[in-house]
Amino acid sequence: MRRIRPWFMFCRVYVREIGPAPAVSQASDGLMIRRATRDELLVAAKANPKQLSAEFVDEALANGQFCVGAFDGSRIVSWTWACFDTAPHGDGLCVKVEAPYEYGYKSLTLPEFRGQGVIGRVILARDQLCYQLGCTHIVGFVETHNYPSINTSKHLGSRRVGYAGYVKFFGRAYPFRTPGVVGHSFRFVRA
């Protein structure tokens, strides 16, 4: 799939119901899980310029999105974003969802913290904040070759509802989705 990625993007779309659950902000590993501030995200962007940029952080926050992170002291070591309508994707496209869905995206754990279940705890904390804001479901996508993220989605209880993606011809992306995805409001749209 990586070889054809410049022309074709294909992903699994997952949905999971969210509901009230006890919030856990600190685990035995000493990581604090909470909503990240703009200043903390700007520090993370400076330290991880390939994953975050100051422009992305400011635009996402201005559009009502937020980020939940795991902190090792003051350093953010894992994060995920929440969106309630339209989020940037790339290739001239955005991802669009509608209430009562939350779109979870741009999740990352720094290499030295991977394999410890950190991102799962961060995602659950994000979902609890979204539930408090009226969301009842999370929808997201994982490219078909991203096995660690596929496993995390399954471990969290997400179920695959179909596939989505796009084909690029002459610099323009043409999105598609399977019928199972349509009922969950997830779609790629032109930016």
Beta strands, then each sheet from edge to edge (+ up, - down):
strand 1: 8-17
strand 2: 32-35
strand 3: 66-72
strand 4: 75-83
strand 5: 86-90
strand 6: 93-96
strand 7: 101-109
strand 8: 137-143
strand 9: 159-169
strand 10: 172-177
strand 11: 187-190
sheet 1: 2+ 3- 4+ 7- 8- 1+ 9- 10+
sheet 2: 5+ 6- 11+
end
